[in-house]
Amino acid sequence: MRKRVLLGILVFFIYRATSAYPPYIMFPSKSAVSTTGEITFQCDGSNAEEGGTIRGGVVVLKGPDGVVRELSLTRVATSGDYQYTYQATTNVSLSGQTEAYFAFWDDTTRATQSFKNTTEAFPPPANCWARTLTDPTGDLENDITDAKLDITGQWATYSDHRLYFKISHAGGDWNVGGLWPPYYSWVAFVINPEAPSDTFYYALLYCKNIPGVIGPGLWRFTRGGSFNQIGAIQQQVVNDSLVLSCSFDTLVADRYFGPWPNTSGYLVVGARTDKAVSLSSTLRADVTPNQKFYPATLIINPSAINHPPVISDYNVSGKKSVFAYTFTINYIDEDNNLPTIHKVIANGSEFDMTAGDHLYSDGAIFRATVNLDMPLASFGFKFFDGRDSSNIVFLSANEPSFHNPEVAPRIAQVYPNPFNSTLCVSFASPVSGSVAFELYDINGKLVDRAVFQNIGSGANNYIYTPNCDLPSGLYLYRLSGFSDVGKVLYLK
C-alpha cells in the first residue's frame, strides 16, 4: 500500500507534465569543408503546427582540441521552401574531426541534439552535455520551500548503449532523507513519442532506498497507476549537479517503450522533484515542461573523401510568348552535403533555385520560375557543395529535351570505368541524328568534346577516345540534349 501511494502520486504528476510542445529539429545538414576550412550549416526548425514561434537556434561545435563554441543560426527566408530553415557559416579546423549539433527553443521549451559520449564514461565529460532546459527559480509548489527541490536546469547526452542526464537545483544538498520522513526524490523522465500507448512513461528515479517500498532505479509508470522497476541506474553528484544514467538497451527492449530508432528521431525528456512528508503522502515540488532530445551528432571530417554532387533530370516548361519559364533539376549528394550555390543560368543571367526537400543523399528537386526579357535561347545549371562543383552545362533551348523532356534520351552506361584509353558509351535515343559527348572537370569546365554521327533511334554504342592530354582524375560526362549526367574516372 505504501509503495502504491508513493509511486501512484508520482505517476499522476509526470503525466500532467506533458502539455508543452517543443520545436522540431528537421533535416540537419552541412556543406562540404572548403580547402580553407569554411563550412555552412543548415537545419529546419519549427513548431508552427503547435502554434509556437522559434525564438532562437544555435549550432554547437566541438573541435579536435575539445573546445566547444556556439554559433547563432539565422533564418534563411520568411516564406517559401526555406521559411523554416536556419543557417550559419564558419570555419573549422582542417587538422582533425569536428563534431556539431543543433538546438532550437521557444519561450518555454527546447529541442536539442548533443555530442556523443563515445567512451561511455560516467560521469560523462563536461564537453559532452547539451542543455535540454532552463527552469525558473522560485516555482516550487504545495508550499514547499526546500531550495534543493527547485529545478534550475537539465542536460543530456548519449552513447551507443546508455542515456545520461544532469540536473541542477537552486541550492542545498542532494540528501534523499534519513530514517524517517521527509524524503526527497529527483526524476529525469523519458517518453518515446511513438510508444504503442501514450500512457507509458519511464523515469530515472533518485530517491531514498526503502526495501520493499521504493528505491533508485529505472522505472516504468502508467497513467493508470501501475509501475515496474525495469533496470538499475548510475548516480553521482558532480559539482553541485546530480548525474543519472540508464541503459538505453534496457529501455528499447521494454515492450511498452516503442520502436527505436523511431521516425521522429527524438525522445521527450524532462525533470521533476517530490517531497514525501509522510509514508502515505507525497507532494510534487517542481516539474519542468516537456523537452525534445535528439540523440544525434554531425561529424565533420575534412580529410574524408568528398563525393562531388551530381545534377540530372532537368526539365524546362513555359511559354516563349510571355518569356516565363520554370526550371527543375535533381541534385544528389552522396555525402548529404547541402549546395551552397544552387542556380540556373538563363540567357546568361543567374537565378537562385530552391528545394522543399532538404535531404540531399537521395536526391532533391530544385526549381526556379523566372521571367526573362526575351525568349529563352540557352540555359544551364550551377551547383556547388562547398568543395566540389557539379557541371555547368549550357544547353540550347531548341534541343529535344526542352520541347519534349518526357522522351529525352538517357545514357545507359559507360565502360570500363575507370578507363585509360577508350571508353564505350552505350545509350538509347528516340530519334536519329548526331549527338556530342561532352567531358567536364569537377569544376564544371568543358575539357573535351566528341561528336557521334549517324546515331539511330533505339540502342547505340560509340567509342570515345580523348582528343586532348587529360590528367588522371574524376570527370563528369553528358550527351548533348540528354538529361543524365554521370561520373567517370580516367587513369593514365
Secondary structure, DSSP 8 states (H G I E B T S, - for coil): -HHHHHHHHHHHHHHHT------EEEEEEE----TT-EEEEEEEEE-GGGT----EEEEEEE-TT--EEEEE-EE--SSGGGTTEEEEEEE--SSS-EEEEEEEE-SS-EEE---B-TT--SS--GGG-EEEEE--SS---TT---GGGSEEEEEEEE-SSEEEEEEEESSS------SSS-EEEEEEEEE-TTSSSTTEEEEEEE---BTTTB-SEEEEEETTS-EEEEE-EEEEEETTEEEEEEEHHHHHHSTTT--SS-SS--EEEEEEEEEEEETTEEEEEEE---EEE----EEE-TTS-----EEEEEEEEEETTTTEEEEEEEEE-TT-B--SEEEEEETTEEEE-B-S----TT-EEEEEEEE-SS---EEEEEEE-SS-B-----EETTSHHHH-GGG--EEEEEESSSBSS-EEEEEEESS-EEEEEEEE-TTS-EEEEEEEEEE-SEEEEEEE--SS---SEEEEEEETT----EEEEE--
